[in-house]
């Protein structure tokens, strides 16, 4: 039973990585990510 769970967890993790890489390759998502990171770094500098 634990082997089946392990296989399922691995498959789900692989699918998540696949979807994330597909979404990150889109230019609009790259722009949003850069804007979000710059916003976070500005907030961190203020502290």
MMTF fields as JSON, N, C-alpha, C and O atoms, coordinates in Angstrom:
{
  "mmtfVersion": "1.0.0",
  "mmtfProducer": "UNKNOWN",
  "numBonds": 187,
  "numAtoms": 188,
  "numGroups": 47,
  "numChains": 1,
  "numModels": 1,
  "chainsPerModel": [1],
  "groupsPerChain": [47],
  "chainIdList": ["A"],
  "bondAtomList": [4, 2, 8, 6, 12, 10, 16, 14, 20, 18, 24, 22, 28, 26, 32, 30, 36, 34, 40, 38, 44, 42, 48, 46, 52, 50, 56, 54, 60, 58, 64, 62, 68, 66, 72, 70, 76, 74, 80, 78, 84, 82, 88, 86, 92, 90, 96, 94, 100, 98, 104, 102, 108, 106, 112, 110, 116, 114, 120, 118, 124, 122, 128, 126, 132, 130, 136, 134, 140, 138, 144, 142, 148, 146, 152, 150, 156, 154, 160, 158, 164, 162, 168, 166, 172, 170, 176, 174, 180, 178, 184, 182],
  "bondOrderList": [1, 1, 1, 1, 1, 1, 1, 1, 1, 1, 1, 1, 1, 1, 1, 1, 1, 1, 1, 1, 1, 1, 1, 1, 1, 1, 1, 1, 1, 1, 1, 1, 1, 1, 1, 1, 1, 1, 1, 1, 1, 1, 1, 1, 1, 1],
  "groupList": [{"groupName": "UNK", "atomNameList": ["N", "CA", "C", "O"], "elementList": ["N", "C", "C", "O"], "formalChargeList": [0, 0, 0, 0], "bondAtomList": [1, 0, 2, 1, 3, 2], "bondOrderList": [1, 1, 2], "singleLetterCode": "X", "chemCompType": "L-PEPTIDE LINKING"}],
  "groupTypeList": [0, 0, 0, 0, 0, 0, 0, 0, 0, 0, 0, 0, 0, 0, 0, 0, 0, 0, 0, 0, 0, 0, 0, 0, 0, 0, 0, 0, 0, 0, 0, 0, 0, 0, 0, 0, 0, 0, 0, 0, 0, 0, 0, 0, 0, 0, 0],
  "groupIdList": [1, 2, 3, 4, 5, 6, 7, 8, 9, 10, 11, 12, 13, 14, 15, 16, 17, 18, 19, 20, 21, 22, 23, 24, 25, 26, 27, 28, 29, 30, 31, 32, 33, 34, 35, 36, 37, 38, 39, 40, 41, 42, 43, 44, 45, 46, 47],
  "secStructList": [7, 2, 2, 2, 2, 2, 2, 2, 2, 2, 2, 2, 2, 2, 2, 2, 2, 2, 2, 2, 2, 2, 2, 2, 6, 1, 2, 2, 2, 2, 2, 2, 2, 2, 2, 2, 2, 2, 2, 2, 2, 2, 2, 2, 2, 2, 7],
  "xCoordList": [0.819, 0.0, 0.86, 0.55, 1.941, 2.785, 3.525, 3.862, 3.779, 4.435, 3.52, 3.979, 2.234, 1.26, 1.19, 1.168, 1.154, 1.127, 2.375, 2.305, 3.499, 4.757, 4.743, 5.174, 4.257, 4.18, 3.221, 3.516, 2.081, 1.111, 1.68, 1.491, 2.369, 2.967, 4.008, 4.096, 4.786, 5.795, 5.143, 5.605, 4.067, 3.365, 2.747, 2.811, 2.156, 1.548, 2.624, 2.431, 3.734, 4.825, 5.371, 5.68, 5.49, 5.982, 5.014, 5.434, 3.719, 2.711, 2.751, 2.621, 2.925, 3.013, 4.213, 4.108, 5.338, 6.536, 6.289, 6.701, 5.623, 5.327, 4.428, 4.691, 3.383, 2.457, 3.164, 2.983, 3.96, 4.668, 5.64, 5.732, 6.358, 7.312, 6.59, 7.073, 5.438, 4.653, 4.142, 4.187, 3.662, 3.138, 4.254, 4.058, 5.419, 6.524, 7.149, 7.873, 6.88, 7.434, 6.615, 7.05, 5.443, 4.592, 5.093, 5.347, 5.236, 5.791, 4.986, 5.573, 3.665, 2.87, 3.076, 3.057, 3.273, 3.527, 4.933, 5.143, 5.895, 7.242, 7.22, 7.897, 6.443, 6.339, 5.722, 6.216, 4.635, 3.979, 4.926, 4.947, 5.7, 6.635, 7.718, 8.059, 8.253, 9.28, 8.722, 9.39, 7.49, 6.876, 6.663, 6.917, 6.2, 5.974, 7.257, 7.293, 8.315, 9.598, 10.181, 10.767, 10.026, 10.545, 9.756, 10.326, 8.461, 7.635, 8.073, 8.182, 8.323, 8.769, 10.137, 10.371, 11.031, 12.363, 12.303, 13.066, 11.411, 11.249, 10.735, 11.193, 9.783, 9.244, 10.315, 10.379, 11.145, 12.195, 13.238, 13.779, 13.524, 14.513, 14.019, 14.816, 12.71, 12.142, 12.289, 12.336, 12.364, 12.407, 13.73, 13.942],
  "yCoordList": [-1.198, 0.0, 1.258, 2.227, 1.242, 2.435, 2.627, 3.754, 1.531, 1.649, 2.354, 3.164, 2.05, 2.703, 4.188, 5.02, 4.524, 5.935, 6.66, 7.794, 6.003, 6.599, 6.865, 7.928, 5.917, 6.08, 7.212, 8.024, 7.27, 8.334, 9.704, 10.663, 9.803, 11.079, 11.525, 12.709, 10.585, 10.908, 11.395, 12.36, 10.727, 11.122, 12.505, 13.314, 12.781, 14.091, 15.175, 16.247, 14.907, 15.882, 16.155, 17.3, 15.126, 15.306, 16.154, 16.997, 15.933, 16.713, 18.173, 19.069, 18.425, 19.794, 20.51, 21.669, 19.833, 20.429, 20.73, 21.778, 19.821, 20.013, 21.232, 22.051, 21.354, 22.484, 23.787, 24.799, 23.768, 24.979, 25.447, 26.644, 24.527, 24.945, 25.481, 26.409, 24.907, 25.406, 26.816, 27.679, 27.049, 28.369, 29.41, 30.562, 29.011, 29.961, 30.312, 31.302, 29.514, 29.837, 30.904, 31.443, 31.211, 32.236, 33.624, 33.878, 34.526, 35.862, 36.661, 37.35, 36.584, 37.375, 36.886, 37.682, 35.582, 35.061, 35.419, 35.647, 35.469, 35.897, 37.347, 37.7, 38.186, 39.595, 39.727, 40.482, 38.986, 39.042, 38.58, 39.156, 37.546, 37.029, 38.057, 38.263, 38.693, 39.722, 40.888, 41.402, 41.314, 42.414, 42.033, 42.834, 40.822, 40.363, 40.281, 40.667, 39.779, 39.68, 41.05, 41.256, 41.989, 43.334, 43.995, 44.723, 43.749, 44.3, 43.727, 44.457, 42.417, 41.794, 42.316, 42.546, 42.502, 42.986, 44.424, 44.797, 45.232, 46.603, 46.6, 47.383, 45.719, 45.633, 45.152, 45.622, 44.23, 43.703, 44.774, 44.824, 45.62, 46.686, 47.726, 48.324, 47.946, 48.956, 48.55, 49.416, 47.267, 46.792, 46.938, 46.588],
  "zCoordList": [0.0, 0.0, 0.0, -0.693, 0.777, 0.818, -0.503, -0.868, -1.22, -2.521, -3.513, -4.318, -3.458, -4.345, -4.021, -4.928, -2.746, -2.339, -2.817, -3.291, -2.69, -3.125, -4.625, -5.073, -5.391, -6.846, -7.198, -8.075, -6.524, -6.789, -6.437, -7.185, -5.315, -4.92, -5.938, -6.266, -6.431, -7.439, -8.722, -9.33, -9.135, -10.361, -10.215, -11.141, -9.073, -8.834, -8.821, -9.395, -8.181, -8.139, -9.538, -9.869, -10.352, -11.721, -12.531, -13.324, -12.334, -13.059, -12.615, -13.449, -11.342, -10.825, -11.434, -11.833, -11.507, -12.108, -13.577, -14.075, -14.27, -15.691, -15.9, -16.78, -15.108, -15.227, -14.863, -15.54, -13.807, -13.384, -14.457, -14.727, -15.067, -16.099, -17.322, -17.971, -17.642, -18.776, -18.495, -19.371, -17.289, -16.938, -16.852, -17.236, -16.351, -16.224, -17.563, -17.669, -18.583, -19.901, -20.613, -21.631, -20.092, -20.706, -20.308, -19.13, -21.287, -20.995, -19.972, -19.138, -20.017, -19.068, -17.639, -16.701, -17.47, -16.128, -15.652, -14.46, -16.57, -16.203, -15.733, -14.768, -16.414, -16.037, -14.649, -13.813, -14.407, -13.097, -11.988, -10.901, -12.269, -11.277, -10.96, -9.795, -11.984, -11.773, -10.971, -10.074, -11.293, -10.549, -9.093, -8.194, -8.861, -7.495, -6.695, -5.527, -7.325, -6.627, -6.326, -5.263, -7.253, -6.985, -5.86, -5.048, -5.809, -4.735, -3.382, -2.397, -3.345, -2.103, -1.669, -0.483, -2.628, -2.259, -1.755, -0.864, -2.311, -1.82, -0.387, 0.445, -0.1, 1.257, 2.229, 3.365, 1.796, 2.668, 2.96, 4.064, 1.994, 2.199, 3.188, 3.911, 3.227, 4.137, 5.589, 6.463, 5.868, 7.259, 7.831, 8.992]
}
